[in-house]
Amino acid sequence: MTIIATWNGTELARSDRTVVVEGNHYFPSEDVVAGLLEASATTTVCPWKGTAHYKSVVVNGQTNADAAWFYPEPKDAAAEIKDRFAFWKGVKVEEV
């Protein structure tokens, strides 16, 4: 099963190796298109996953702030999503 993430008609990620946690597909970082994510200072804390770090999606000059997140150092219970990206804020994630 291949999963893709798109925003504004541009493919952000494509993978047959996503990990699903709490209904979100986490894409391996190597399956995310380089150059479409920009650093963000935003972080949030999940009690069982740890601290999430965010990136903004930038496509054709338009920015979707903090639309991607990842866990660089997840807690042990969430080790399988280390350095994988998930998307929200209007990013379409679907099976193709």
Phi, psi and omega in degrees: 000123178259132179246136175237152174240128180228152174212132181053038176079005181248132178285124179265326183203151177212128182201150170250018182232031179288156174244128182262123177227126180052038177081000179255136175275125176257117183270137173302142184302328180288349178261005177261134183296123180295143175091354180260355180245135178243147180302149176222151178273357184287136172221155172221163181240129174254134183301328183251342180262328181112208183266121177270139175248146185247157172225150176267144177267131180235118181227124177049043177081358178256139183246132173249095187299131174056035183276353178232146176220159180205163180242099180291333179221071182290160173292163184306322182296341182241023184306330184293345181255012179304127178056029173253148183254139172238161186228157175202200178057049175090356175286127182273124178242120185210160176276138177237000000 
